[in-house]
Amino acid sequence: MLIDLEDVGRTVSLVLGRRDVKADDRLIEDLGAESMDVLGVIVALEEKHGVAIDETAAAGVSTVRDLYEVVLKSQHGPTADTDRSA
């Protein structure tokens, strides 16, 4: 199943219990997530999409869009291009 940005937003919304999650929302600053919450979102995305997200890539995640890009790269391998227009 190919992931899309809206799907990542829905997963973030469900895990964090937040509504109206936007692509450029910062997980910690805007959505009030703590590091364990971010880990929970990452695990949920890994399970849902059957990917393994690299710890180094996960450490650079700040926004919902960052999460999308990391999952997308995980689906297509380390050389995948990401589409920021999604």
C-alpha positions, -999 to +999 in steps of 0.1 A: +000+000+000+015+033-011+014+059+016+001+094+012+005+125+033-031+125+044-027+089+057+002+100+079-018+129+092-047+106+101-022+083+119-007+112+138-042+124+147-052+090+160-021+083+180-019+118+195-057+123+199-055+156+179-079+169+153-071+190+122-035+178+119-017+196+090+014+186+070+036+213+084+025+209+120+055+203+143+049+172+163+063+185+196+059+223+194+025+224+176+008+191+185+022+187+220+038+153+215+065+140+237+094+119+224+075+087+234+044+099+215+066+104+184+079+069+188+043+056+191+035+074+158+065+059+141+057+024+153+021+027+142+033+038+107+058+010+105+031-016+114+005-001+091+028+001+061+051-029+067+083-008+068+112-004+091+121+033+097+158+039+101+166+054+136+188+081+121+160+092+098+135+091+126+157+113+147+154+141+121+116+141+121+101+173+132+068+177+112+041+155+099+056+160+064+089+148+077+072+116+089+056+112+055+090+115+037+107+091+060+080+064+056+080+070+018+118+065+017+114+034+038+089+020+013+110+026-017+145+021-003+172+046+006+175+062-029+138+071-033+129+106-043+101+122-023+074+143-037+069+174-016+037+183-035+017+155-020 
